[in-house]
């Protein structure tokens, strides 16, 4: 019975998400005028203009390539291309290597039409961007970039990592956002209760109250203005340092960002000539523990505790520098 109830709840959540995506699609396409019969008052529909855009991004392209990239039925695409050819928008020339294939390119008329449509679309987008405050337009573009990132079939971890920048200076709002990330991700991934978020708040409060850039250091990984990773070093007595708040957003794991953060933190510790670096974690954090071990951390203590809504082992790892 419990399993059925859980299944039903999950089913309802998925259905609600589908509804929200459909509502957003209709809202956004209406904002750009994509629901009109003719795209931007041209003689052509949105589907027809998509083909025009795709042809325009290539010097020459085949119908087969267009069908695959736009996921269009070959018969439908063929009728569309014949219409464009009749209107003098595209030119088809036989392939030298395959008599069944044709190379398709825009005519001068087609290029002029595409340029005019792009200008009109830019003007429409500029209108609704200008209707927003600067911080609102930043949020809008950031949300669009997140959608593209999550749904892209061309996900490239290396290209993603190259867009991440690192900084070691705190800005207003950084700590608040880090507390949010810790609370949200640890609840989702490790099942920690809200009491964990309270613990994180206390540790960051202690950090801020004693913050001294010469003794405490924090590094942030930032993607297009949003924090996606962090790590910190806090000075402790006896020439030791504690590694804290090591976190990478799930979307950015496997890109090398976590390794880069860890390397920067340890390089800083060596430059400060600490004797030892230690960290406290739990046995639930196996992915992070594997990274710690790869750079030389060794387990030195473990104790069973009941905290954050779970029974787990709190573990200490040390690295002698």
C-alpha positions, 0 to 999 in steps of 0.5 A, spaced: 500 500 500 505 504 501 509 503 495 502 504 491 501 511 494 508 513 493 508 511 486 501 515 485 505 521 488 510 521 483 506 520 478 502 526 480 508 530 480 511 528 473 504 530 470 504 537 474 511 538 471 509 536 464 503 541 465 508 546 467 512 545 461 507 545 456 504 552 459 511 555 459 512 553 452 505 556 450 507 562 454 514 563 451 512 562 443 506 567 444 511 572 447 515 571 441 509 571 436 511 564 434 503 562 434 502 566 429 500 563 422 506 567 419 512 568 422 514 575 423 509 577 418 512 573 413 509 569 408 512 562 411 510 558 418 515 557 423 517 550 421 518 553 414 523 559 417 526 553 421 528 550 415 530 557 412 535 558 418 538 552 418 540 552 410 542 559 412 547 557 417 551 553 412 554 554 405 551 548 402 547 543 405 543 536 403 536 535 404 538 528 408 542 533 413 536 538 414 532 532 415 536 529 421 538 536 424 531 538 424 528 532 425 523 533 420 519 528 415 523 527 409 516 528 404 514 534 408 521 537 408 521 535 400 515 539 399 517 545 403 524 545 399 520 545 392 516 551 395 522 555 397 525 553 390 519 556 386 519 562 390 527 563 388 529 562 396 533 556 395 537 553 389 538 546 388 544 543 385 546 536 384 551 532 388 558 531 384 559 524 388 551 522 389 547 523 383 541 522 388 543 528 393 542 535 392 546 541 395 541 546 397 543 553 399 540 560 399 539 565 393 541 572 394 533 573 395 533 568 400 539 571 404 535 578 404 529 574 407 533 571 412 537 577 414 530 581 414 527 576 419 533 576 423 533 583 424 525 583 426 526 577 431 532 581 434 527 587 435 522 583 438 527 580 443 530 587 444 523 590 446 521 585 452 528 585 454 528 593 455 522 592 459 525 588 464 530 591 469 537 589 468 537 584 474 531 581 471 534 580 464 540 577 467 535 572 471 531 571 464 538 569 460 541 565 466 534 561 466 534 560 458 542 558 459 540 553 464 534 550 460 539 549 454 544 546 458 539 541 461 536 539 455 542 539 450 543 533 446 550 536 445 552 536 452 560 537 452 563 537 459 569 540 457 566 545 454 562 546 460 568 547 464 571 552 460 566 557 461 566 556 469 571 561 472 574 561 479 574 567 484 576 567 492 573 573 494 566 573 497 561 578 495 554 580 498 549 574 498 555 569 496 554 565 503 546 565 503 546 562 497 552 557 499 547 555 505 541 554 500 545 550 496 548 545 502 541 545 505 537 543 498 543 538 495 544 534 502 537 533 503 535 531 496 542 527 495 543 524 502 536 525 505 539 530 511 533 533 515 533 541 515 537 540 522 543 540 517 541 546 514 541 549 521 548 546 522 551 549 516 548 556 518 552 556 524 558 554 521 558 559 516 556 564 521 563 562 525 567 563 519 564 570 517 565 572 525 572 570 524 574 571 517 581 573 516 583 573 508 590 571 511 588 565 515 581 563 512 580 562 504 574 560 500 574 559 493 567 559 488 566 556 482 562 560 478 558 559 471 555 565 468 554 569 474 551 563 478 555 559 484 556 552 482 561 549 486 565 551 493 571 549 497 574 553 503 580 552 508 580 555 515 586 555 519 586 551 526 591 551 532 597 547 532 599 550 524 593 545 522 587 547 517 581 544 516 578 543 509 570 545 509 564 546 505 566 542 499 561 542 494 559 541 486 552 542 483 550 535 480 550 538 473 557 540 473 560 534 476 565 530 472 567 536 469 573 537 473 571 543 477 571 539 483 578 537 482 580 544 480 577 546 487 581 541 491 587 543 488 587 550 489 585 549 496 591 544 497 596 549 494 594 554 498 595 550 504 602 548 502 603 556 500 602 557 508 606 551 510 601 548 514 603 541 517 596 538 516 590 539 513 584 535 516 576 534 514 570 532 517 565 528 513 560 522 513 560 515 510 554 517 506 559 522 502 562 516 498 564 520 491 567 526 495 571 521 499 574 518 493 576 524 491 579 526 498 583 519 498 586 520 491 589 526 493 592 523 499 587 524 505 587 518 509 582 516 514 584 517 522 577 517 526 570 514 525 564 514 530 557 512 529 552 518 530 545 520 530 544 527 527 540 530 521 535 525 521 539 519 520 544 514 523 551 515 520 558 515 521 562 521 522 569 520 519 575 524 519 580 524 514 587 527 514 593 529 509 600 530 512 603 536 508 
